[in-house]
């Protein structure tokens, strides 16, 4: 379903680093990285990639009731016409 690019992961990681005022350095590698990252930004990027993969299933569960409601509204609109 979701298919973000590498640049999307990087932009999201940079935005998170800025929003949470995470300094340069490598402390996050141990906490949220896989060990191959060189700095906090790369660790955040790994976190974003891994999290987005798990969110895909959750998103489907959350979206189903909304999609069903929208479909019902659309069908009711056309049946009333």
Backbone as numpy.savetxt, mean C-alpha at the origin, in Angstrom:
# Nx Ny Nz CAx CAy CAz Cx Cy Cz
-4.20 -7.64 -8.76 -5.04 -6.46 -8.76 -4.16 -5.22 -8.76
-3.45 -4.98 -7.67 -2.54 -3.85 -7.60 -1.24 -4.22 -8.30
-0.67 -3.28 -9.03 0.58 -3.55 -9.71 1.45 -2.30 -9.70
1.87 -1.85 -8.50 2.69 -0.64 -8.45 4.08 -0.90 -9.01
4.71 0.16 -9.47 6.06 0.07 -10.01 7.08 0.34 -8.90
8.34 0.10 -9.21 9.40 0.38 -8.25 9.43 1.84 -7.84
9.15 2.72 -8.80 9.16 4.15 -8.46 8.00 4.50 -7.53
6.90 3.79 -7.63 5.77 4.02 -6.72 6.15 3.62 -5.30
6.79 2.47 -5.16 7.26 2.04 -3.85 8.22 3.07 -3.26
9.13 3.56 -4.08 10.14 4.52 -3.62 9.47 5.82 -3.17
8.50 6.32 -3.99 7.81 7.57 -3.63 7.03 7.41 -2.33
6.36 6.28 -2.17 5.62 6.04 -0.93 6.57 5.96 0.25
7.70 5.29 0.09 8.68 5.18 1.16 9.23 6.56 1.53
9.52 7.38 0.53 10.02 8.74 0.80 8.97 9.57 1.53
7.72 9.43 1.12 6.65 10.18 1.77 6.49 9.75 3.22
6.59 8.46 3.48 6.49 7.96 4.84 7.68 8.44 5.68
8.86 8.42 5.08 10.05 8.89 5.80 9.90 10.36 6.19
9.39 11.14 5.27 9.18 12.56 5.54 8.08 12.77 6.58
6.95 12.10 6.39 5.81 12.28 7.29 6.13 11.87 8.72
6.93 10.83 8.88 7.24 10.34 10.22 8.59 10.86 10.72
9.19 11.75 9.94 10.47 12.36 10.30 11.52 11.31 10.67
11.63 10.30 9.81 12.60 9.24 10.02 13.94 9.71 9.48
14.96 9.70 10.32 16.26 10.23 9.88 16.98 9.28 8.92
18.01 9.81 8.28 18.91 8.97 7.50 19.56 8.00 8.47
20.07 6.93 7.98 20.70 5.94 8.85 20.26 4.56 8.44
20.51 3.59 9.30 20.18 2.21 8.94 19.46 1.44 10.06
18.96 2.14 11.05 18.32 1.49 12.20 17.08 0.68 11.82
16.36 1.08 10.79 15.13 0.39 10.43 15.36 -0.92 9.69
16.57 -1.13 9.19 16.86 -2.36 8.45 16.54 -3.58 9.33
16.98 -3.53 10.57 16.75 -4.63 11.50 15.27 -4.80 11.84
14.55 -3.70 11.91 13.16 -3.74 12.36 12.17 -4.10 11.26
12.34 -3.52 10.07 11.32 -3.71 9.03 11.90 -4.17 7.70
13.19 -4.30 7.61 13.82 -4.72 6.37 14.03 -6.22 6.31
14.70 -6.65 5.27 15.03 -8.06 5.12 16.51 -8.31 5.38
17.27 -7.24 5.55 18.68 -7.37 5.83 19.59 -6.99 4.68
19.03 -6.89 3.49 19.84 -6.55 2.32 19.83 -5.05 2.01
19.02 -4.30 2.73 18.90 -2.86 2.51 20.15 -2.15 3.04
20.39 -0.96 2.50 21.56 -0.19 2.92 21.22 0.98 3.84
19.95 1.36 3.90 19.57 2.52 4.71 18.09 2.45 5.06
17.65 3.42 5.86 16.25 3.45 6.31 15.27 3.57 5.15
15.63 4.36 4.14 14.72 4.52 3.00 14.50 3.19 2.29
15.55 2.44 2.08 15.40 1.13 1.44 14.61 0.17 2.33
14.80 0.26 3.64 14.02 -0.58 4.56 12.54 -0.21 4.48
12.25 1.08 4.40 10.86 1.52 4.24 10.28 1.04 2.93
11.09 1.07 1.88 10.62 0.59 0.58 10.27 -0.90 0.65
11.09 -1.68 1.32 10.79 -3.11 1.51 9.49 -3.27 2.29
9.34 -2.48 3.34 8.12 -2.53 4.15 6.89 -2.22 3.29
6.98 -1.20 2.46 5.86 -0.82 1.58 5.52 -1.96 0.64
6.52 -2.55 -0.01 6.28 -3.65 -0.94 5.59 -4.81 -0.25
6.13 -5.21 0.89 5.57 -6.36 1.62 4.15 -6.07 2.11
3.93 -4.87 2.59 2.62 -4.50 3.12 1.58 -4.43 2.02
1.95 -3.87 0.88 1.00 -3.78 -0.23 0.57 -5.16 -0.69
1.48 -6.12 -0.68 1.12 -7.48 -1.06 0.07 -8.06 -0.11
0.20 -7.79 1.19 -0.77 -8.32 2.14 -2.08 -7.52 2.10
-2.00 -6.26 1.75 -3.21 -5.43 1.71 -4.12 -5.78 0.54
-3.57 -6.40 -0.49 -4.36 -6.72 -1.66 -5.56 -7.60 -1.29
-5.32 -8.63 -0.49 -6.42 -9.51 -0.06 -7.40 -8.76 0.83
-6.88 -7.97 1.77 -7.73 -7.20 2.66 -8.57 -6.20 1.89
-7.99 -5.61 0.87 -8.70 -4.63 0.05 -9.89 -5.28 -0.64
-9.71 -6.50 -1.14 -10.80 -7.21 -1.78 -11.95 -7.46 -0.82
-11.64 -7.83 0.40 -12.66 -8.08 1.41 -13.41 -6.79 1.75
-12.68 -5.70 1.88 -13.29 -4.41 2.21 -14.11 -3.89 1.04
-13.62 -4.08 -0.17 -14.27 -3.51 -1.35 -15.53 -4.26 -1.76
-15.63 -5.53 -1.47 -16.78 -6.31 -1.94 -18.11 -5.71 -1.52
-18.34 -5.39 -0.24 -19.63 -4.78 0.12 -19.87 -3.44 -0.58
-18.81 -2.65 -0.74 -18.97 -1.37 -1.43 -19.33 -1.57 -2.90
-18.69 -2.53 -3.54 -18.99 -2.81 -4.94 -20.41 -3.36 -5.10
-20.82 -4.24 -4.19 -22.18 -4.77 -4.25 -23.21 -3.67 -4.08
-22.97 -2.76 -3.15 -23.87 -1.63 -2.94 -23.95 -0.76 -4.19
-22.80 -0.46 -4.76 -22.76 0.36 -5.97 -23.48 -0.32 -7.13
-23.30 -1.63 -7.26 -23.99 -2.38 -8.32 -25.50 -2.33 -8.11
-25.92 -2.51 -6.87 -27.35 -2.46 -6.57 -27.93 -1.09 -6.89
-27.21 -0.03 -6.52 -27.66 1.33 -6.84 -27.77 1.54 -8.36
-26.79 1.07 -9.08 -26.79 1.23 -10.54 -27.94 0.47 -11.17
-28.15 -0.77 -10.73 -29.24 -1.57 -11.28 -30.58 -0.97 -10.94
-30.74 -0.47 -9.72 -31.99 0.18 -9.33 -32.23 1.45 -10.15
-31.17 2.17 -10.42 -31.29 3.39 -11.24 -31.82 3.04 -12.62
-31.25 1.99 -13.24 -31.66 1.62 -14.58 -33.04 0.97 -14.62
-33.41 0.27 -13.56 -34.73 -0.36 -13.55 -35.83 0.68 -13.33
-35.49 1.80 -12.68 -36.46 2.87 -12.46 -36.65 3.73 -13.71
-35.72 3.66 -14.63 -35.78 4.50 -15.83 -36.77 3.98 -16.85
